[in-house]
Amino acid sequence: MLERKSVNIQLNKDYKIVSDTNQWTLQERSLTSKKKEVWNNKYYYSTLSVLLQDVLSISQRGSGATSIDELIELTENIRLELKELLKPLEEAKVLF
C-alpha cells in the first residue's frame, strides 16, 4: 500500500494550504498572546482549484482597495504570484 503524505504549502506570510486524504484546507496564521505563531484551519475544500479561487477572493475582499483600478491591479498581482508559486504543479499537469 502507498504511504499517504499530507500537502503543506505556504502561500504567503498569512496563508498556507494543507491536506488530508479527504480535503484541502486553507490555514491562516495568527499569533498567540505570547507571540507564538499558530496556524488555524479556516476553510475546507474538496478541490484545489476552488481553494485557489477563494484565496484570490479573500485577498480582494481584504485588500482595502479604494478604486476599481487598484482592485484590478491587486487581482493581477495575486494571480501572478499564485501562478508562479504553482508553476511546478501546472507543468506536472497536476493542477487545472
Phi, psi and omega in degrees: 000142179289140175285130180264129179240155179269155171271142176211094186239118177278123180277317180200192184293340185253340186226149171214159180255130173230166181214165165226192184289346185249339189201166172257145180229135173263121179255148179242137180280141172214168179245138176284173179298339178264015177065026175270134180283132175227151178249123182251136174293123182251314186220148182238142185221150176271339179228150178292324180300316180293321177303313182295323176297322181289325176302316178298313181296317178299317180295320178296312183295328181264012188283333185075015179303144181242004176209160177299318180300319179295319179293321178296315179298316178300314181299315179298319179295317180295316178300318178296317179299313180295318180298317180293317180298322186261007181307316179301326178290319178296317181295327179275002179062032179269334187241136177061000000 
